[in-house]
Amino acid sequence: MYALAVFLNRNETLKFNTALKRFGVNSTVVSTPKWLGSSCSVSVKFYFKEIQKANYVLNLGGYKTFNYFIKIVSRKNGNSYEIINI
């Protein structure tokens, strides 16, 4: 199971991805699903089990354009997305 960190700013997305890697979180930058953001936005994808660490890194970094965390749930008929309230 995966999670996405959705930002409103590409530079902060890239900065967050770098910070996660420094904290030992396996993460990658991916295109944001269309209904979650603008057509050309990117998000950070990581394993859902790392959500607490990701939230810690988020709070350390003072990211101003963070939008929300999304949990990706794989289903037989495709993925579903749930907003995570931490």
N, C-alpha and C positions, 0 to 999 in steps of 0.2 A: 504494500500500500504506500502511496506517495502523497506528498503535500506540495503545494505551491505557495510561494510568497509573492504577492502581487503588489507592485509599486506603480506610481504614476510618473516616475522619472527613470529613464534608462541608466543614467550614471549611478544612481543609488542602487539600482538592481545589480549592476556589475560590482559595486562596492560591497554589497551584502553577500554576494556569492563568494567573493574573495575572503571576506571575514569568516563565513561559515567554514570554508576550507582550512583556514588557520586554526579553527577550533575542532578540526577533525571530522567535520560533517562532509560526507560525499554528496556534492551538489553540482548542478549544471544549470546553465541558462537555456531556457526554452521559450518558444513562442507562446504567448498567452492565448488560451482559447478565446475565440471571438466574443462570446457573450460575457466574458470576464473583464475585458479591457478593450482598448482601441485596437484597430486592425494591425498596427505595426508595433505593439508593445511586447515586451519580454518579461518573463517571470523567472524565479529561481525554483527549481524542482529538487526535492530531497526526500529521503525516506521519512514517512510519517512518524516512525518511532523516535526520530530526532527533533520532534516539534518543541519540546521544552528547551533544548539547547538552542534551537533557532530563535525562540522567543527571547532567550537570555542575550544572544548576540544582537538581536534587534534592539533591545532596550539599552545595551551598551553603546550602540552606534549613533543614537539620536537621529534616526532616519525620519525625515519630515514628510516624505511622499509615500510612506508605506500605506497600502490600502487594506489588505486583509490576508489571512492565511486561508487556503482552500485545501480540503481533503479530497483526494481523487479515489473514488471507489470503482473498481472494475466490476462490471456486470456482463452477463452473457450478451446483452444487446448493446453494449458499449459502456463507456465510462459515465459516471455521474459525479457531480461536484457538490461539496457541502462546505459552507463557510464555517470556519472554526472560531469559536469564541474562547479566548484564553484569558 
